């Protein structure tokens, strides 16, 4: 299996995870307001309470009891805003969010109701830009409705939103035409974000072959973005290596083609409609005529090594990036860092060792 790459922290994406926290905070505020003072007292009694804390608590409790938002007007500052939040949550009335003075609290109030009702239009009432974008992003992905991506102010996140939905549609229908709709932004960073929020594909559920191809691209500093992942996924799903030709990096495209040929060979589908048995020598000979012959041959050796857990085969690989990837894969297959020692690149060697140590940690 391929080690999952670390996701970089992204504040805007972190906001998407705030829904549960915000919901919990708003509900807690609503509940606490009911516990502060005795029930059954009117506004006159509340105004007679000497301490401000007691008086504010009394009014908040009375407002919550009667669902009367106008009573919150007897309060000031954060106490008033919390009172409105309590009424809004208890009465499930998002209109009360408009009464809140603090733009941040108001934004959180609308964010709560927008997600609660999956109402994309309500996201437009959120004053906080980051939270508004997060609201539109989250609801759009839940609904799979492309029109919502246009409501996101941040250009990068808007493109990411479109690409996530196109990828989901492509994987769901195995229709490569959706891959062609994925925007030009094709970075590996975007791909990791897209996979994180995709409804269908998450990194931990990827096939070993696609994960290995992503790792191969990373080790060779080659481009492998959202579009590449889409084309590769459909190529694997349909066992059609022709789709590998859409990948931007030539060496990754060649590797994709080789991987699928190997897959078809292993399943007996290398020659469609032909009873000829393809042995390993013929498989290697199929690299003749390819743009990068050595990369093709080394990729078959790499696949053979991983498939049969044969570390000695890694030693026959000439292409450095494939050799590194081979030893790294064997180290993970055996869950043993000793195979990392064959990786001469110090950075990649360290990554290999840390990955295996992480696997040990997770298994205890």
Secondary structure, DSSP 8 states (H G I E B T S, - for coil): ----------HHHHHHTHHHHHHHHHHHHHHHHTTSS-SS--HHHHHH-SSHHHHHHHHHHHHHHHT-GGGGGGS-HHHHHHHHHHHHHHHT-GGGGGG---HHHHHHHHHHHHHHHT-GGGGGG--SHHHHHHHHHHHHHHHT-GGGGGG-S-HHHHHHHHHHHHHHHHHHHT-GGGGGGS-S---HHHHHHHHHH-SS--GGGS-HHHHHHHHHHHHTT----HHHHHHHHHHHHHT-GGGGGG-SSHHHHHHHHHHHHHHHHHTT-SSTT------HHHHHHTTTT-TTHHHHHHHHHHHHHHHHT-HHHHTT--SHHHHHHHHHHHHHHHT-GGGGGG---HHHHHHHHHHHHHHHHHH-
